[in-house]
């Protein structure tokens, strides 16, 4: 039910978003990639380093 509503909404809005704003899609892709790297890549890097809690 929800997917059908989203599908109908996207069918109506797709021409507007793809034709009116073609220049923002590369920016959205780059920002999404950077957000992913900062959010999840940083956590993996922190988890791989030894913690200092055992020394306290």
mmCIF file of the N, C-alpha and C atoms, coordinates in Angstrom:
data_MODEL
# 
_entry.id   MODEL 
# 
loop_
_atom_site.group_PDB 
_atom_site.id 
_atom_site.type_symbol 
_atom_site.label_atom_id 
_atom_site.label_alt_id 
_atom_site.label_comp_id 
_atom_site.label_asym_id 
_atom_site.label_entity_id 
_atom_site.label_seq_id 
_atom_site.pdbx_PDB_ins_code 
_atom_site.Cartn_x 
_atom_site.Cartn_y 
_atom_site.Cartn_z 
_atom_site.occupancy 
_atom_site.B_iso_or_equiv 
_atom_site.pdbx_formal_charge 
_atom_site.auth_seq_id 
_atom_site.auth_comp_id 
_atom_site.auth_asym_id 
_atom_site.auth_atom_id 
_atom_site.pdbx_PDB_model_num 
ATOM 1   N N  . UNK A 1 1  ? 0.821  -1.192 0.000   1.00 0.00 ? 1  UNK A N  1 
ATOM 2   C CA . UNK A 1 1  ? 0.000  0.000  0.000   1.00 0.00 ? 1  UNK A CA 1 
ATOM 3   C C  . UNK A 1 1  ? 0.865  1.256  0.000   1.00 0.00 ? 1  UNK A C  1 
ATOM 4   N N  . UNK A 1 2  ? 1.862  1.278  0.892   1.00 0.00 ? 2  UNK A N  1 
ATOM 5   C CA . UNK A 1 2  ? 2.752  2.435  0.952   1.00 0.00 ? 2  UNK A CA 1 
ATOM 6   C C  . UNK A 1 2  ? 3.596  2.510  -0.316  1.00 0.00 ? 2  UNK A C  1 
ATOM 7   N N  . UNK A 1 3  ? 4.073  1.364  -0.771  1.00 0.00 ? 3  UNK A N  1 
ATOM 8   C CA . UNK A 1 3  ? 4.906  1.376  -1.976  1.00 0.00 ? 3  UNK A CA 1 
ATOM 9   C C  . UNK A 1 3  ? 4.107  1.842  -3.191  1.00 0.00 ? 3  UNK A C  1 
ATOM 10  N N  . UNK A 1 4  ? 2.831  1.518  -3.239  1.00 0.00 ? 4  UNK A N  1 
ATOM 11  C CA . UNK A 1 4  ? 2.012  1.978  -4.365  1.00 0.00 ? 4  UNK A CA 1 
ATOM 12  C C  . UNK A 1 4  ? 1.845  3.497  -4.316  1.00 0.00 ? 4  UNK A C  1 
ATOM 13  N N  . UNK A 1 5  ? 1.639  4.032  -3.112  1.00 0.00 ? 5  UNK A N  1 
ATOM 14  C CA . UNK A 1 5  ? 1.501  5.487  -2.975  1.00 0.00 ? 5  UNK A CA 1 
ATOM 15  C C  . UNK A 1 5  ? 2.792  6.189  -3.371  1.00 0.00 ? 5  UNK A C  1 
ATOM 16  N N  . UNK A 1 6  ? 3.928  5.642  -2.947  1.00 0.00 ? 6  UNK A N  1 
ATOM 17  C CA . UNK A 1 6  ? 5.223  6.229  -3.312  1.00 0.00 ? 6  UNK A CA 1 
ATOM 18  C C  . UNK A 1 6  ? 5.429  6.142  -4.819  1.00 0.00 ? 6  UNK A C  1 
ATOM 19  N N  . UNK A 1 7  ? 5.048  5.004  -5.392  1.00 0.00 ? 7  UNK A N  1 
ATOM 20  C CA . UNK A 1 7  ? 5.196  4.828  -6.838  1.00 0.00 ? 7  UNK A CA 1 
ATOM 21  C C  . UNK A 1 7  ? 4.357  5.840  -7.604  1.00 0.00 ? 7  UNK A C  1 
ATOM 22  N N  . UNK A 1 8  ? 3.125  6.047  -7.170  1.00 0.00 ? 8  UNK A N  1 
ATOM 23  C CA . UNK A 1 8  ? 2.260  7.030  -7.836  1.00 0.00 ? 8  UNK A CA 1 
ATOM 24  C C  . UNK A 1 8  ? 2.802  8.442  -7.670  1.00 0.00 ? 8  UNK A C  1 
ATOM 25  N N  . UNK A 1 9  ? 3.293  8.747  -6.467  1.00 0.00 ? 9  UNK A N  1 
ATOM 26  C CA . UNK A 1 9  ? 3.858  10.081 -6.227  1.00 0.00 ? 9  UNK A CA 1 
ATOM 27  C C  . UNK A 1 9  ? 5.084  10.304 -7.113  1.00 0.00 ? 9  UNK A C  1 
ATOM 28  N N  . UNK A 1 10 ? 5.969  9.294  -7.186  1.00 0.00 ? 10 UNK A N  1 
ATOM 29  C CA . UNK A 1 10 ? 7.177  9.444  -7.989  1.00 0.00 ? 10 UNK A CA 1 
ATOM 30  C C  . UNK A 1 10 ? 6.852  9.562  -9.468  1.00 0.00 ? 10 UNK A C  1 
ATOM 31  N N  . UNK A 1 11 ? 5.812  8.851  -9.926  1.00 0.00 ? 11 UNK A N  1 
ATOM 32  C CA . UNK A 1 11 ? 5.407  8.935  -11.327 1.00 0.00 ? 11 UNK A CA 1 
ATOM 33  C C  . UNK A 1 11 ? 4.986  10.363 -11.671 1.00 0.00 ? 11 UNK A C  1 
ATOM 34  N N  . UNK A 1 12 ? 4.321  11.026 -10.741 1.00 0.00 ? 12 UNK A N  1 
ATOM 35  C CA . UNK A 1 12 ? 3.897  12.408 -10.986 1.00 0.00 ? 12 UNK A CA 1 
ATOM 36  C C  . UNK A 1 12 ? 5.052  13.401 -10.843 1.00 0.00 ? 12 UNK A C  1 
ATOM 37  N N  . UNK A 1 13 ? 5.934  13.177 -9.881  1.00 0.00 ? 13 UNK A N  1 
ATOM 38  C CA . UNK A 1 13 ? 6.969  14.146 -9.564  1.00 0.00 ? 13 UNK A CA 1 
ATOM 39  C C  . UNK A 1 13 ? 8.278  13.934 -10.321 1.00 0.00 ? 13 UNK A C  1 
ATOM 40  N N  . UNK A 1 14 ? 8.489  12.772 -10.901 1.00 0.00 ? 14 UNK A N  1 
ATOM 41  C CA . UNK A 1 14 ? 9.753  12.465 -11.568 1.00 0.00 ? 14 UNK A CA 1 
ATOM 42  C C  . UNK A 1 14 ? 10.137 13.493 -12.630 1.00 0.00 ? 14 UNK A C  1 
ATOM 43  N N  . UNK A 1 15 ? 9.238  13.871 -13.536 1.00 0.00 ? 15 UNK A N  1 
ATOM 44  C CA . UNK A 1 15 ? 9.648  14.875 -14.541 1.00 0.00 ? 15 UNK A CA 1 
ATOM 45  C C  . UNK A 1 15 ? 10.086 16.186 -13.905 1.00 0.00 ? 15 UNK A C  1 
ATOM 46  N N  . UNK A 1 16 ? 9.419  16.585 -12.834 1.00 0.00 ? 16 UNK A N  1 
ATOM 47  C CA . UNK A 1 16 ? 9.763  17.841 -12.181 1.00 0.00 ? 16 UNK A CA 1 
ATOM 48  C C  . UNK A 1 16 ? 11.162 17.772 -11.573 1.00 0.00 ? 16 UNK A C  1 
ATOM 49  N N  . UNK A 1 17 ? 11.440 16.710 -10.813 1.00 0.00 ? 17 UNK A N  1 
ATOM 50  C CA . UNK A 1 17 ? 12.731 16.619 -10.131 1.00 0.00 ? 17 UNK A CA 1 
ATOM 51  C C  . UNK A 1 17 ? 13.879 16.305 -11.076 1.00 0.00 ? 17 UNK A C  1 
ATOM 52  N N  . UNK A 1 18 ? 13.633 15.512 -12.104 1.00 0.00 ? 18 UNK A N  1 
ATOM 53  C CA . UNK A 1 18 ? 14.739 15.149 -12.994 1.00 0.00 ? 18 UNK A CA 1 
ATOM 54  C C  . UNK A 1 18 ? 15.037 16.225 -14.026 1.00 0.00 ? 18 UNK A C  1 
ATOM 55  N N  . UNK A 1 19 ? 14.038 16.985 -14.445 1.00 0.00 ? 19 UNK A N  1 
ATOM 56  C CA . UNK A 1 19 ? 14.282 18.032 -15.445 1.00 0.00 ? 19 UNK A CA 1 
ATOM 57  C C  . UNK A 1 19 ? 14.569 19.389 -14.819 1.00 0.00 ? 19 UNK A C  1 
ATOM 58  N N  . UNK A 1 20 ? 13.920 19.698 -13.715 1.00 0.00 ? 20 UNK A N  1 
ATOM 59  C CA . UNK A 1 20 ? 14.087 21.021 -13.121 1.00 0.00 ? 20 UNK A CA 1 
ATOM 60  C C  . UNK A 1 20 ? 15.398 21.148 -12.361 1.00 0.00 ? 20 UNK A C  1 
ATOM 61  N N  . UNK A 1 21 ? 15.859 20.048 -11.775 1.00 0.00 ? 21 UNK A N  1 
ATOM 62  C CA . UNK A 1 21 ? 17.057 20.119 -10.936 1.00 0.00 ? 21 UNK A CA 1 
ATOM 63  C C  . UNK A 1 21 ? 18.131 19.103 -11.357 1.00 0.00 ? 21 UNK A C  1 
ATOM 64  N N  . UNK A 1 22 ? 18.509 19.029 -12.620 1.00 0.00 ? 22 UNK A N  1 
ATOM 65  C CA . UNK A 1 22 ? 19.507 18.025 -12.991 1.00 0.00 ? 22 UNK A CA 1 
ATOM 66  C C  . UNK A 1 22 ? 20.885 18.321 -12.403 1.00 0.00 ? 22 UNK A C  1 
ATOM 67  N N  . UNK A 1 23 ? 21.150 19.589 -12.092 1.00 0.00 ? 23 UNK A N  1 
ATOM 68  C CA . UNK A 1 23 ? 22.489 19.935 -11.606 1.00 0.00 ? 23 UNK A CA 1 
ATOM 69  C C  . UNK A 1 23 ? 22.692 19.594 -10.138 1.00 0.00 ? 23 UNK A C  1 
ATOM 70  N N  . UNK A 1 24 ? 21.621 19.333 -9.382  1.00 0.00 ? 24 UNK A N  1 
ATOM 71  C CA . UNK A 1 24 ? 21.827 19.032 -7.962  1.00 0.00 ? 24 UNK A CA 1 
ATOM 72  C C  . UNK A 1 24 ? 22.062 17.550 -7.697  1.00 0.00 ? 24 UNK A C  1 
ATOM 73  N N  . UNK A 1 25 ? 21.740 16.666 -8.648  1.00 0.00 ? 25 UNK A N  1 
ATOM 74  C CA . UNK A 1 25 ? 21.904 15.237 -8.383  1.00 0.00 ? 25 UNK A CA 1 
ATOM 75  C C  . UNK A 1 25 ? 23.362 14.833 -8.149  1.00 0.00 ? 25 UNK A C  1 
ATOM 76  N N  . UNK A 1 26 ? 24.346 15.331 -8.905  1.00 0.00 ? 26 UNK A N  1 
ATOM 77  C CA . UNK A 1 26 ? 25.737 14.990 -8.565  1.00 0.00 ? 26 UNK A CA 1 
ATOM 78  C C  . UNK A 1 26 ? 26.117 15.482 -7.163  1.00 0.00 ? 26 UNK A C  1 
ATOM 79  N N  . UNK A 1 27 ? 25.634 16.661 -6.801  1.00 0.00 ? 27 UNK A N  1 
ATOM 80  C CA . UNK A 1 27 ? 25.913 17.177 -5.460  1.00 0.00 ? 27 UNK A CA 1 
ATOM 81  C C  . UNK A 1 27 ? 25.295 16.319 -4.377  1.00 0.00 ? 27 UNK A C  1 
ATOM 82  N N  . UNK A 1 28 ? 24.074 15.859 -4.607  1.00 0.00 ? 28 UNK A N  1 
ATOM 83  C CA . UNK A 1 28 ? 23.420 14.984 -3.634  1.00 0.00 ? 28 UNK A CA 1 
ATOM 84  C C  . UNK A 1 28 ? 24.201 13.678 -3.509  1.00 0.00 ? 28 UNK A C  1 
ATOM 85  N N  . UNK A 1 29 ? 24.655 13.140 -4.633  1.00 0.00 ? 29 UNK A N  1 
ATOM 86  C CA . UNK A 1 29 ? 25.417 11.888 -4.605  1.00 0.00 ? 29 UNK A CA 1 
ATOM 87  C C  . UNK A 1 29 ? 26.728 12.065 -3.839  1.00 0.00 ? 29 UNK A C  1 
ATOM 88  N N  . UNK A 1 30 ? 27.427 13.152 -4.088  1.00 0.00 ? 30 UNK A N  1 
ATOM 89  C CA . UNK A 1 30 ? 28.699 13.401 -3.398  1.00 0.00 ? 30 UNK A CA 1 
ATOM 90  C C  . UNK A 1 30 ? 28.480 13.602 -1.907  1.00 0.00 ? 30 UNK A C  1 
ATOM 91  N N  . UNK A 1 31 ? 27.467 14.381 -1.537  1.00 0.00 ? 31 UNK A N  1 
ATOM 92  C CA . UNK A 1 31 ? 27.202 14.626 -0.122  1.00 0.00 ? 31 UNK A CA 1 
ATOM 93  C C  . UNK A 1 31 ? 26.761 13.348 0.596   1.00 0.00 ? 31 UNK A C  1 
ATOM 94  N N  . UNK A 1 32 ? 25.985 12.512 -0.091  1.00 0.00 ? 32 UNK A N  1 
ATOM 95  C CA . UNK A 1 32 ? 25.573 11.243 0.504   1.00 0.00 ? 32 UNK A CA 1 
ATOM 96  C C  . UNK A 1 32 ? 26.781 10.349 0.729   1.00 0.00 ? 32 UNK A C  1 
ATOM 97  N N  . UNK A 1 33 ? 27.677 10.291 -0.240  1.00 0.00 ? 33 UNK A N  1 
ATOM 98  C CA . UNK A 1 33 ? 28.885 9.487  -0.102  1.00 0.00 ? 33 UNK A CA 1 
ATOM 99  C C  . UNK A 1 33 ? 29.752 9.985  1.050   1.00 0.00 ? 33 UNK A C  1 
ATOM 100 N N  . UNK A 1 34 ? 29.939 11.304 1.140   1.00 0.00 ? 34 UNK A N  1 
ATOM 101 C CA . UNK A 1 34 ? 30.749 11.860 2.221   1.00 0.00 ? 34 UNK A CA 1 
ATOM 102 C C  . UNK A 1 34 ? 30.101 11.615 3.575   1.00 0.00 ? 34 UNK A C  1 
ATOM 103 N N  . UNK A 1 35 ? 28.784 11.753 3.665   1.00 0.00 ? 35 UNK A N  1 
ATOM 104 C CA . UNK A 1 35 ? 28.081 11.485 4.922   1.00 0.00 ? 35 UNK A CA 1 
ATOM 105 C C  . UNK A 1 35 ? 28.265 10.030 5.335   1.00 0.00 ? 35 UNK A C  1 
ATOM 106 N N  . UNK A 1 36 ? 28.144 9.115  4.366   1.00 0.00 ? 36 UNK A N  1 
ATOM 107 C CA . UNK A 1 36 ? 28.340 7.701  4.655   1.00 0.00 ? 36 UNK A CA 1 
ATOM 108 C C  . UNK A 1 36 ? 29.751 7.437  5.166   1.00 0.00 ? 36 UNK A C  1 
ATOM 109 N N  . UNK A 1 37 ? 30.737 8.011  4.490   1.00 0.00 ? 37 UNK A N  1 
ATOM 110 C CA . UNK A 1 37 ? 32.122 7.798  4.897   1.00 0.00 ? 37 UNK A CA 1 
ATOM 111 C C  . UNK A 1 37 ? 32.387 8.363  6.287   1.00 0.00 ? 37 UNK A C  1 
ATOM 112 N N  . UNK A 1 38 ? 31.875 9.548  6.579   1.00 0.00 ? 38 UNK A N  1 
ATOM 113 C CA . UNK A 1 38 ? 32.101 10.152 7.888   1.00 0.00 ? 38 UNK A CA 1 
ATOM 114 C C  . UNK A 1 38 ? 31.339 9.417  8.982   1.00 0.00 ? 38 UNK A C  1 
ATOM 115 N N  . UNK A 1 39 ? 30.126 8.989  8.693   1.00 0.00 ? 39 UNK A N  1 
ATOM 116 C CA . UNK A 1 39 ? 29.307 8.361  9.720   1.00 0.00 ? 39 UNK A CA 1 
ATOM 117 C C  . UNK A 1 39 ? 29.737 6.928  9.995   1.00 0.00 ? 39 UNK A C  1 
ATOM 118 N N  . UNK A 1 40 ? 29.856 6.127  8.962   1.00 0.00 ? 40 UNK A N  1 
ATOM 119 C CA . UNK A 1 40 ? 30.117 4.705  9.152   1.00 0.00 ? 40 UNK A CA 1 
ATOM 120 C C  . UNK A 1 40 ? 31.598 4.362  9.055   1.00 0.00 ? 40 UNK A C  1 
ATOM 121 N N  . UNK A 1 41 ? 32.318 5.028  8.195   1.00 0.00 ? 41 UNK A N  1 
ATOM 122 C CA . UNK A 1 41 ? 33.752 4.779  8.093   1.00 0.00 ? 41 UNK A CA 1 
ATOM 123 C C  . UNK A 1 41 ? 34.471 5.194  9.356   1.00 0.00 ? 41 UNK A C  1 
ATOM 124 N N  . UNK A 1 42 ? 34.052 6.286  9.956   1.00 0.00 ? 42 UNK A N  1 
ATOM 125 C CA . UNK A 1 42 ? 34.663 6.747  11.190  1.00 0.00 ? 42 UNK A CA 1 
ATOM 126 C C  . UNK A 1 42 ? 34.426 5.793  12.334  1.00 0.00 ? 42 UNK A C  1 
ATOM 127 N N  . UNK A 1 43 ? 33.244 5.203  12.423  1.00 0.00 ? 43 UNK A N  1 
ATOM 128 C CA . UNK A 1 43 ? 32.934 4.258  13.495  1.00 0.00 ? 43 UNK A CA 1 
ATOM 129 C C  . UNK A 1 43 ? 33.778 3.003  13.363  1.00 0.00 ? 43 UNK A C  1 
ATOM 130 N N  . UNK A 1 44 ? 33.964 2.536  12.133  1.00 0.00 ? 44 UNK A N  1 
ATOM 131 C CA . UNK A 1 44 ? 34.790 1.344  11.930  1.00 0.00 ? 44 UNK A CA 1 
ATOM 132 C C  . UNK A 1 44 ? 36.236 1.627  12.317  1.00 0.00 ? 44 UNK A C  1 
ATOM 133 N N  . UNK A 1 45 ? 36.704 2.822  11.991  1.00 0.00 ? 45 UNK A N  1 
ATOM 134 C CA . UNK A 1 45 ? 38.080 3.177  12.318  1.00 0.00 ? 45 UNK A CA 1 
ATOM 135 C C  . UNK A 1 45 ? 38.250 3.279  13.835  1.00 0.00 ? 45 UNK A C  1 
ATOM 136 N N  . UNK A 1 46 ? 37.255 3.824  14.517  1.00 0.00 ? 46 UNK A N  1 
ATOM 137 C CA . UNK A 1 46 ? 37.345 3.954  15.977  1.00 0.00 ? 46 UNK A CA 1 
ATOM 138 C C  . UNK A 1 46 ? 37.288 2.586  16.633  1.00 0.00 ? 46 UNK A C  1 
ATOM 139 N N  . UNK A 1 47 ? 36.449 1.692  16.128  1.00 0.00 ? 47 UNK A N  1 
ATOM 140 C CA . UNK A 1 47 ? 36.330 0.361  16.709  1.00 0.00 ? 47 UNK A CA 1 
ATOM 141 C C  . UNK A 1 47 ? 37.611 -0.453 16.525  1.00 0.00 ? 47 UNK A C  1 
ATOM 142 N N  . UNK A 1 48 ? 38.336 -0.202 15.463  1.00 0.00 ? 48 UNK A N  1 
ATOM 143 C CA . UNK A 1 48 ? 39.528 -0.991 15.205  1.00 0.00 ? 48 UNK A CA 1 
ATOM 144 C C  . UNK A 1 48 ? 40.712 -0.543 16.068  1.00 0.00 ? 48 UNK A C  1 
ATOM 145 N N  . UNK A 1 49 ? 40.639 0.651  16.641  1.00 0.00 ? 49 UNK A N  1 
ATOM 146 C CA . UNK A 1 49 ? 41.723 1.106  17.496  1.00 0.00 ? 49 UNK A CA 1 
ATOM 147 C C  . UNK A 1 49 ? 41.502 0.605  18.913  1.00 0.00 ? 49 UNK A C  1 
ATOM 148 N N  . UNK A 1 50 ? 42.559 0.301  19.645  1.00 0.00 ? 50 UNK A N  1 
ATOM 149 C CA . UNK A 1 50 ? 42.381 -0.179 21.023  1.00 0.00 ? 50 UNK A CA 1 
ATOM 150 C C  . UNK A 1 50 ? 41.847 0.938  21.920  1.00 0.00 ? 50 UNK A C  1 
ATOM 151 N N  . UNK A 1 51 ? 41.023 0.560  22.856  1.00 0.00 ? 51 UNK A N  1 
ATOM 152 C CA . UNK A 1 51 ? 40.439 1.553  23.759  1.00 0.00 ? 51 UNK A CA 1 
ATOM 153 C C  . UNK A 1 51 ? 41.356 1.762  24.954  1.00 0.00 ? 51 UNK A C  1 
ATOM 154 N N  . UNK A 1 52 ? 41.256 2.908  25.557  1.00 0.00 ? 52 UNK A N  1 
ATOM 155 C CA . UNK A 1 52 ? 42.060 3.232  26.722  1.00 0.00 ? 52 UNK A CA 1 
ATOM 156 C C  . UNK A 1 52 ? 41.312 2.975  28.020  1.00 0.00 ? 52 UNK A C  1 
ATOM 157 N N  . UNK A 1 53 ? 40.172 2.341  27.981  1.00 0.00 ? 53 UNK A N  1 
ATOM 158 C CA . UNK A 1 53 ? 39.376 2.104  29.173  1.00 0.00 ? 53 UNK A CA 1 
ATOM 159 C C  . UNK A 1 53 ? 40.073 1.118  30.111  1.00 0.00 ? 53 UNK A C  1 
ATOM 160 N N  . UNK A 1 54 ? 40.832 0.206  29.605  1.00 0.00 ? 54 UNK A N  1 
ATOM 161 C CA . UNK A 1 54 ? 41.506 -0.788 30.446  1.00 0.00 ? 54 UNK A CA 1 
ATOM 162 C C  . UNK A 1 54 ? 42.617 -0.153 31.276  1.00 0.00 ? 54 UNK A C  1 
ATOM 163 N N  . UNK A 1 55 ? 43.119 0.990  30.862  1.00 0.00 ? 55 UNK A N  1 
ATOM 164 C CA . UNK A 1 55 ? 44.212 1.647  31.564  1.00 0.00 ? 55 UNK A CA 1 
ATOM 165 C C  . UNK A 1 55 ? 43.742 2.515  32.706  1.00 0.00 ? 55 UNK A C  1 
ATOM 166 N N  . UNK A 1 56 ? 42.436 2.758  32.813  1.00 0.00 ? 56 UNK A N  1 
ATOM 167 C CA . UNK A 1 56 ? 41.935 3.637  33.870  1.00 0.00 ? 56 UNK A CA 1 
ATOM 168 C C  . UNK A 1 56 ? 41.692 2.896  35.136  1.00 0.00 ? 56 UNK A C  1 
# 
